[in-house]
Amino acid sequence: MSQAGERIAVVGAGLIGRAWAMVFARAGLTVSLWDKMPGVAEAAMGRIAESLADLQAAGLVREAPEVIAARITPAATLADCVAGATHVQENGPERLEPKRDLFAELDRLCPPGVVLASSTSGIPASDFTGNLAGRGRCLVAHPVNPPYLVPLVELVGAPWTDPAVVERTRALMRRVGQVPVTALKETRGFVLNRLQAALVAEAFRLVRDGVMSVEDVDACVKDGLGLRWSFMGPFETIDLNAPGGVADYAERFGPLMGGITEEQAPYDYDAPTVGRVAAERRAALPLERIEERSAWRDRRLMALVAHKRGQAG
């Protein structure tokens, strides 16, 4: 899957940085991993080894975990990390000024042909790359957590991003087993977060208005919508929900669905409702068990990914 001599620099060795290192390494690429906090990149190797072992147990990697991990090397400095890289995947703090500073340093260190991609969840590339000499090679490549299990990657360029850079990044993401989607323009929060925001806001409103409990709203998604949405998007879903496809669906259900959206005013995450939802969640899952439950989530995702691979088509 990889190109001979291709090297990836992963900047930031937290949760997302570790996951990206695994994505690239399992595809056969050489990865250099750096974090500004001393010892973090080295410590990340242990967590990476554990995750790779879980992937092997789920049948999601063909090589031994130690073979994949051997392609990842902690770097002592940022300059060492990016030396010889063809692509840089940045995973720094989700704050504008640190990101501006980091991209300025990356732009200074990396030759013009190196793509600089940010994993930011919501800061548009135009906010932190506009003053760079190499701003045309910068873009957002926003993953879904955890990217080694959830393959979607949103590619969002700034108005000045070279289209060839977007296509090159899209090809790389496909090559390493991810599913890239390209935004045609910047928008607040990018696309996946906007879709998620609409659903989460309505979930809070339903609890706020006394329509349904937190547990039952979750059930509506995990045992209802989510079953279809795990292999179909919203447009394909409605296309199959009426004999005449999308046009028929809109004619049958458009007035109902339109009327619902008229009631959905912006939601401001009011403190009483957030407190109620948090209380119900803590009753169901004590805070000290969140990490344990996250590991359970990842194992379930592994099983789902393995199933989808076997059912492709």
The 8 nearest C-alpha neighbors of each residue, nearest first, counted from 0:
[[1, 174, 26, 27, 175, 2, 28, 176],
 [2, 0, 27, 28, 26, 3, 5, 174],
 [1, 3, 5, 4, 0, 28, 27, 6],
 [4, 2, 5, 1, 28, 6, 27, 0],
 [3, 5, 2, 6, 29, 28, 1, 83],
 [6, 4, 2, 3, 28, 85, 29, 7],
 [5, 7, 84, 29, 85, 30, 28, 4],
 [8, 6, 30, 84, 86, 87, 85, 29],
 [7, 9, 87, 31, 81, 80, 84, 30],
 [10, 8, 88, 32, 87, 31, 89, 16],
 [9, 11, 89, 33, 90, 32, 88, 34],
 [10, 12, 34, 90, 16, 91, 33, 13],
 [13, 11, 16, 40, 34, 17, 33, 43],
 [12, 14, 16, 15, 11, 17, 43, 90],
 [13, 15, 17, 16, 18, 12, 145, 144],
 [16, 14, 18, 17, 13, 19, 90, 145],
 [15, 17, 12, 19, 13, 11, 18, 14],
 [18, 16, 20, 12, 14, 15, 19, 13],
 [17, 19, 15, 21, 16, 20, 147, 146],
 [20, 18, 22, 16, 21, 17, 15, 23],
 [19, 21, 17, 18, 23, 22, 24, 16],
 [22, 20, 24, 18, 19, 23, 25, 17],
 [23, 21, 19, 147, 20, 25, 24, 18],
 [22, 24, 26, 20, 21, 28, 25, 175],
 [25, 23, 28, 21, 27, 26, 22, 67],
 [24, 26, 27, 67, 22, 23, 21, 60],
 [27, 25, 175, 24, 23, 28, 0, 1],
 [26, 28, 24, 25, 1, 29, 23, 0],
 [29, 27, 24, 23, 1, 26, 5, 6],
 [28, 30, 6, 70, 24, 7, 71, 5],
 [31, 29, 71, 7, 8, 6, 70, 28],
 [30, 32, 8, 72, 80, 71, 73, 9],
 [33, 31, 73, 9, 74, 72, 10, 8],
 [34, 32, 74, 10, 40, 11, 73, 80],
 [33, 35, 11, 12, 36, 40, 10, 39],
 [34, 36, 37, 33, 11, 77, 76, 39],
 [35, 37, 34, 39, 38, 40, 33, 11],
 [38, 36, 39, 35, 34, 40, 41, 75],
 [37, 39, 41, 40, 42, 36, 34, 43],
 [40, 38, 42, 41, 37, 36, 43, 34],
 [41, 39, 43, 12, 42, 73, 33, 34],
 [40, 42, 38, 43, 39, 44, 73, 45],
 [41, 43, 39, 44, 40, 45, 38, 46],
 [44, 42, 40, 46, 41, 45, 39, 47],
 [43, 45, 47, 42, 46, 41, 48, 40],
 [44, 46, 48, 47, 43, 42, 49, 41],
 [47, 45, 49, 43, 48, 44, 50, 42],
 [46, 48, 44, 50, 45, 49, 51, 43],
 [47, 49, 45, 51, 46, 50, 44, 52],
 [50, 48, 46, 52, 47, 51, 45, 53],
 [51, 49, 53, 47, 52, 48, 46, 54],
 [50, 52, 54, 48, 64, 53, 49, 47],
 [51, 53, 55, 49, 50, 54, 64, 48],
 [54, 52, 50, 56, 51, 55, 57, 49],
 [55, 53, 51, 57, 59, 52, 56, 60],
 [54, 56, 58, 52, 60, 57, 53, 59],
 [55, 57, 53, 54, 58, 52, 59, 51],
 [58, 56, 54, 55, 59, 301, 53, 302],
 [57, 59, 55, 56, 60, 54, 305, 61],
 [60, 58, 54, 57, 55, 305, 61, 301],
 [61, 59, 55, 62, 58, 54, 25, 63],
 [62, 60, 59, 63, 55, 58, 25, 64],
 [61, 63, 60, 64, 66, 67, 25, 55],
 [62, 64, 66, 65, 67, 61, 55, 60],
 [65, 63, 51, 67, 66, 52, 68, 62],
 [64, 66, 68, 67, 63, 69, 48, 51],
 [67, 65, 69, 63, 64, 68, 62, 70],
 [68, 66, 64, 69, 65, 25, 70, 24],
 [67, 69, 65, 70, 71, 66, 64, 48],
 [68, 70, 66, 67, 71, 65, 72, 24],
 [69, 71, 29, 68, 67, 24, 30, 72],
 [72, 70, 30, 69, 68, 31, 29, 24],
 [71, 73, 31, 32, 74, 30, 70, 69],
 [74, 72, 32, 40, 41, 33, 31, 75],
 [75, 73, 33, 80, 76, 32, 79, 31],
 [74, 76, 79, 73, 33, 77, 80, 78],
 [77, 75, 79, 78, 74, 80, 33, 35],
 [76, 78, 80, 79, 33, 81, 75, 74],
 [77, 79, 76, 80, 81, 82, 108, 75],
 [80, 78, 76, 82, 77, 81, 74, 75],
 [79, 81, 77, 74, 31, 78, 82, 8],
 [80, 82, 84, 8, 78, 79, 83, 77],
 [83, 81, 79, 84, 80, 78, 109, 8],
 [82, 84, 81, 6, 85, 7, 80, 109],
 [85, 83, 6, 7, 81, 82, 86, 8],
 [84, 86, 113, 6, 7, 5, 114, 83],
 [87, 85, 114, 7, 113, 84, 115, 8],
 [86, 88, 8, 115, 9, 116, 7, 114],
 [89, 87, 9, 116, 117, 10, 8, 115],
 [88, 90, 117, 10, 118, 91, 116, 9],
 [91, 89, 11, 118, 10, 16, 117, 88],
 [90, 92, 11, 89, 93, 98, 10, 97],
 [93, 91, 94, 97, 98, 90, 95, 119],
 [94, 92, 119, 91, 95, 98, 120, 122],
 [95, 93, 92, 97, 96, 98, 122, 91],
 [94, 96, 98, 97, 99, 93, 127, 122],
 [95, 97, 99, 98, 94, 100, 127, 101],
 [98, 96, 100, 99, 95, 94, 101, 92],
 [97, 99, 101, 95, 96, 100, 102, 94],
 [100, 98, 127, 96, 102, 97, 101, 103],
 [99, 101, 97, 103, 98, 102, 96, 104],
 [100, 102, 98, 104, 103, 99, 97, 105],
 [103, 101, 105, 104, 99, 100, 106, 98],
 [102, 104, 106, 100, 101, 105, 99, 107],
 [105, 103, 107, 101, 102, 106, 108, 100],
 [106, 104, 102, 108, 107, 103, 109, 101],
 [105, 107, 103, 104, 109, 108, 102, 133],
 [106, 108, 104, 105, 109, 103, 110, 102],
 [109, 107, 105, 106, 104, 78, 110, 81],
 [108, 110, 106, 105, 107, 113, 111, 81],
 [109, 111, 112, 113, 108, 106, 107, 83],
 [112, 110, 113, 109, 133, 136, 114, 106],
 [111, 113, 110, 114, 85, 136, 109, 86],
 [112, 114, 85, 86, 111, 110, 109, 115],
 [115, 113, 86, 136, 87, 137, 116, 112],
 [116, 114, 137, 87, 136, 86, 113, 88],
 [117, 115, 88, 138, 139, 140, 137, 87],
 [118, 116, 139, 89, 119, 140, 88, 90],
 [117, 119, 141, 140, 90, 89, 139, 142],
 [120, 118, 117, 121, 141, 122, 93, 139],
 [121, 119, 141, 118, 122, 188, 93, 189],
 [120, 122, 188, 119, 123, 189, 187, 192],
 [121, 123, 119, 120, 124, 126, 95, 188],
 [124, 122, 125, 126, 121, 185, 157, 139],
 [123, 125, 157, 126, 127, 138, 128, 139],
 [124, 126, 157, 123, 128, 129, 127, 158],
 [127, 125, 124, 123, 128, 129, 122, 95],
 [126, 128, 99, 124, 125, 129, 98, 95],
 [127, 129, 134, 131, 125, 130, 124, 126],
 [128, 130, 125, 131, 127, 134, 126, 124],
 [131, 129, 128, 132, 134, 127, 103, 133],
 [132, 130, 134, 133, 128, 129, 103, 106],
 [131, 133, 134, 130, 106, 135, 129, 107],
 [134, 132, 131, 135, 136, 106, 111, 137],
 [133, 135, 131, 137, 136, 128, 132, 129],
 [134, 136, 160, 161, 133, 159, 137, 164],
 [135, 137, 114, 134, 133, 164, 160, 115],
 [138, 136, 115, 134, 135, 116, 160, 114],
 [139, 137, 156, 116, 124, 155, 157, 117],
 [138, 140, 117, 155, 116, 154, 141, 124],
 [141, 139, 154, 118, 153, 117, 116, 152],
 [140, 142, 118, 153, 152, 139, 119, 120],
 [143, 141, 152, 146, 151, 118, 140, 153],
 [142, 144, 146, 145, 149, 151, 152, 141],
 [145, 143, 146, 142, 149, 15, 148, 147],
 [144, 146, 147, 148, 143, 149, 18, 15],
 [147, 145, 149, 144, 148, 143, 150, 142],
 [146, 148, 22, 18, 145, 149, 150, 21],
 [147, 149, 146, 145, 150, 301, 300, 304],
 [150, 148, 146, 145, 143, 151, 147, 144],
 [149, 151, 177, 178, 146, 148, 152, 147],
 [150, 152, 178, 179, 149, 177, 142, 143],
 [153, 151, 142, 179, 141, 178, 140, 180],
 [154, 152, 141, 180, 140, 179, 181, 155],
 [155, 153, 140, 181, 139, 180, 182, 152],
 [156, 154, 139, 182, 138, 181, 153, 185],
 [157, 155, 138, 160, 139, 124, 158, 154],
 [156, 158, 125, 160, 159, 124, 138, 185],
 [157, 159, 160, 156, 125, 184, 185, 161],
 [160, 158, 157, 135, 161, 134, 156, 125],
 [161, 159, 135, 157, 156, 158, 136, 137],
 [160, 162, 135, 164, 163, 136, 159, 165],
 [163, 161, 165, 164, 160, 166, 156, 167],
 [162, 164, 166, 161, 165, 167, 160, 168],
 [165, 163, 167, 161, 162, 166, 136, 168],
 [164, 166, 162, 168, 163, 167, 169, 161],
 [167, 165, 169, 163, 168, 164, 170, 162],
 [166, 168, 164, 170, 169, 165, 163, 171],
 [169, 167, 171, 165, 170, 166, 164, 172],
 [168, 170, 166, 172, 167, 171, 179, 165],
 [169, 171, 167, 173, 168, 172, 174, 166],
 [172, 170, 168, 174, 173, 169, 167, 175],
 [173, 171, 177, 169, 175, 174, 170, 168],
 [174, 172, 170, 177, 176, 171, 175, 178],
 [173, 175, 171, 172, 176, 0, 170, 1],
 [174, 176, 26, 172, 173, 177, 23, 171],
 [177, 175, 173, 174, 172, 178, 150, 26],
 [176, 178, 150, 172, 173, 175, 151, 179],
 [177, 179, 151, 150, 152, 173, 180, 172],
 [180, 178, 152, 151, 169, 153, 172, 177],
 [179, 181, 153, 154, 152, 178, 182, 151],
 [182, 180, 154, 153, 155, 183, 179, 165],
 [181, 183, 155, 184, 154, 180, 185, 153],
 [184, 182, 181, 185, 155, 156, 154, 186],
 [183, 185, 182, 186, 155, 156, 158, 157],
 [186, 184, 155, 123, 157, 182, 187, 189],
 [185, 187, 189, 188, 184, 190, 123, 182],
 [186, 188, 189, 121, 185, 123, 193, 122],
 [187, 189, 121, 192, 193, 186, 190, 120],
 [190, 188, 186, 187, 192, 191, 193, 121],
 [191, 189, 193, 192, 194, 188, 186, 182],
 [192, 190, 194, 193, 189, 195, 188, 153],
 [191, 193, 195, 194, 190, 188, 196, 189],
 [194, 192, 196, 190, 195, 191, 188, 189],
 [195, 193, 191, 192, 197, 196, 190, 198],
 [194, 196, 192, 198, 193, 197, 199, 191],
 [195, 197, 193, 199, 194, 198, 192, 200],
 [198, 196, 200, 194, 195, 199, 201, 193],
 [197, 199, 201, 195, 200, 196, 202, 194],
 [200, 198, 202, 196, 201, 197, 195, 203],
 [201, 199, 203, 197, 202, 198, 196, 266],
 [200, 202, 204, 198, 203, 199, 205, 197],
 [201, 203, 199, 205, 200, 204, 198, 206],
 [202, 204, 206, 200, 201, 205, 207, 199],
 [205, 203, 207, 201, 206, 202, 208, 200],
 [204, 206, 210, 202, 208, 203, 207, 211],
 [205, 207, 209, 203, 204, 208, 211, 212],
 [208, 206, 204, 272, 205, 209, 203, 210],
 [209, 207, 205, 206, 210, 204, 211, 203],
 [208, 210, 206, 207, 211, 205, 212, 204],
 [211, 209, 205, 208, 206, 212, 207, 204],
 [212, 210, 206, 209, 205, 216, 215, 213],
 [213, 211, 215, 214, 206, 216, 210, 209],
 [212, 214, 216, 215, 217, 276, 206, 211],
 [215, 213, 217, 212, 216, 218, 279, 280],
 [214, 216, 218, 217, 212, 213, 219, 211],
 [217, 215, 219, 213, 218, 214, 212, 211],
 [216, 218, 214, 215, 219, 220, 221, 213],
 [217, 219, 215, 221, 220, 222, 216, 214],
 [220, 218, 223, 216, 217, 222, 221, 215],
 [219, 221, 224, 223, 225, 218, 217, 222],
 [220, 222, 225, 218, 223, 219, 217, 226],
 [223, 221, 218, 220, 219, 226, 225, 224],
 [224, 222, 220, 219, 225, 221, 226, 218],
 [223, 225, 220, 226, 227, 228, 219, 221],
 [224, 226, 228, 221, 220, 227, 223, 229],
 [225, 227, 229, 228, 224, 223, 222, 221],
 [228, 226, 225, 229, 224, 231, 230, 236],
 [227, 229, 225, 231, 230, 226, 232, 224],
 [228, 230, 227, 226, 225, 231, 232, 224],
 [229, 231, 228, 227, 232, 226, 307, 225],
 [232, 230, 228, 227, 235, 236, 229, 233],
 [231, 233, 235, 228, 234, 236, 230, 227],
 [234, 232, 236, 235, 237, 231, 228, 238],
 [233, 235, 236, 237, 232, 238, 245, 231],
 [236, 234, 238, 232, 237, 233, 231, 239],
 [235, 237, 233, 234, 238, 239, 232, 231],
 [236, 238, 240, 239, 234, 235, 245, 233],
 [239, 237, 244, 245, 235, 236, 240, 234],
 [240, 238, 237, 236, 241, 244, 235, 242],
 [241, 239, 237, 238, 236, 248, 242, 244],
 [240, 242, 248, 244, 243, 239, 247, 238],
 [243, 241, 244, 240, 247, 239, 248, 238],
 [242, 244, 247, 241, 246, 245, 248, 238],
 [245, 243, 238, 241, 247, 246, 242, 239],
 [244, 246, 238, 248, 247, 237, 249, 243],
 [247, 245, 249, 248, 244, 250, 243, 238],
 [246, 248, 243, 250, 244, 245, 249, 241],
 [249, 247, 245, 251, 241, 246, 250, 252],
 [250, 248, 253, 246, 252, 247, 251, 245],
 [249, 251, 247, 248, 253, 252, 246, 254],
 [252, 250, 248, 249, 253, 247, 254, 241],
 [251, 253, 255, 249, 254, 248, 250, 256],
 [252, 254, 249, 256, 255, 250, 257, 251],
 [255, 253, 257, 252, 256, 258, 251, 250],
 [256, 254, 258, 252, 257, 253, 259, 251],
 [257, 255, 259, 253, 258, 254, 252, 260],
 [258, 256, 254, 260, 259, 255, 253, 261],
 [259, 257, 261, 255, 256, 260, 254, 262],
 [258, 260, 256, 261, 257, 262, 255, 263],
 [259, 261, 263, 257, 262, 258, 256, 264],
 [260, 262, 258, 259, 263, 257, 264, 256],
 [261, 263, 260, 259, 264, 258, 257, 265],
 [264, 262, 260, 261, 265, 259, 201, 266],
 [263, 265, 262, 266, 261, 260, 201, 204],
 [266, 264, 263, 267, 200, 197, 201, 268],
 [265, 267, 268, 200, 264, 204, 269, 201],
 [266, 268, 269, 265, 200, 270, 264, 203],
 [269, 267, 266, 273, 270, 272, 203, 200],
 [270, 268, 267, 272, 271, 273, 266, 274],
 [269, 271, 273, 272, 274, 268, 275, 267],
 [272, 270, 274, 273, 269, 275, 207, 268],
 [273, 271, 275, 274, 207, 270, 269, 276],
 [272, 274, 270, 276, 275, 271, 277, 269],
 [275, 273, 277, 271, 272, 276, 270, 278],
 [274, 276, 272, 278, 277, 273, 271, 279],
 [275, 277, 273, 279, 278, 274, 272, 280],
 [276, 278, 274, 280, 275, 279, 273, 281],
 [279, 277, 275, 281, 280, 276, 274, 282],
 [280, 278, 282, 276, 277, 281, 275, 283],
 [279, 281, 283, 277, 282, 278, 284, 276],
 [282, 280, 284, 285, 278, 283, 279, 277],
 [281, 283, 279, 280, 284, 278, 285, 277],
 [282, 284, 280, 281, 279, 285, 278, 214],
 [283, 285, 281, 282, 280, 286, 288, 289],
 [286, 284, 281, 287, 288, 282, 283, 289],
 [285, 287, 288, 289, 281, 284, 290, 280],
 [286, 288, 285, 289, 290, 284, 291, 281],
 [289, 287, 291, 286, 290, 285, 292, 284],
 [290, 288, 292, 291, 286, 287, 293, 284],
 [289, 291, 293, 292, 288, 294, 287, 286],
 [292, 290, 288, 294, 289, 293, 295, 287],
 [291, 293, 295, 289, 294, 290, 296, 288],
 [294, 292, 296, 290, 295, 291, 289, 297],
 [293, 295, 297, 291, 292, 296, 290, 298],
 [296, 294, 292, 298, 293, 297, 299, 291],
 [297, 295, 293, 299, 294, 298, 300, 292],
 [296, 298, 300, 294, 299, 295, 301, 293],
 [299, 297, 301, 295, 300, 296, 302, 294],
 [300, 298, 296, 302, 301, 297, 303, 295],
 [299, 301, 297, 303, 298, 302, 304, 296],
 [302, 300, 298, 304, 299, 303, 305, 297],
 [301, 303, 305, 299, 300, 304, 306, 298],
 [304, 302, 300, 306, 305, 301, 307, 299],
 [303, 305, 301, 307, 306, 302, 300, 308],
 [304, 306, 302, 308, 303, 307, 301, 309],
 [307, 305, 303, 309, 304, 308, 302, 310],
 [308, 306, 310, 304, 309, 305, 311, 303],
 [309, 307, 305, 311, 306, 310, 304, 303],
 [308, 310, 306, 307, 311, 305, 304, 312],
 [309, 311, 307, 308, 306, 312, 305, 304],
 [312, 310, 308, 309, 307, 306, 230, 305],
 [311, 310, 308, 307, 309, 230, 231, 306]]
